[in-house]
Amino acid sequence: DFATPRAILTGHDYEITCATICAELGLVISGSKEGPCLIHSMNGDLLRTLEGPVTLEGPENFLRPKLIQASREGYCVIYYENGLFCVFSVNGRLQATMETDDKIK
């Protein structure tokens, strides 16, 4: 038997750098190299776009997500390459931000 994908997720213009699955809520959250993070349903439907705080204009100032984690309570924490943590609700609202100089892996 060959494995077949349950769904194909679309919407990113650049390579995916991080992703997480929240099985309790039926969500897949992914981040791309030069773009926003996207929330998809497990069926592949694009539900929301998570935009980080506004930065200076220009290609070198994109927020690049490095790590994503979702909770069963409906929150998503995203760590960006520049040391910025953002907490979003699954409705796409930015709840909180915090900057750090530490390197997070």
Secondary structure, DSSP 8 states (H G I E B T S, - for coil): -----S------SS-EEEEEEETTTTEEEEEETTS-EEEEETTS-EEEEE------SSGGG---EEEEEE-TTSEEEEEETTSEEEEEETTS-EEEEEE-SS---
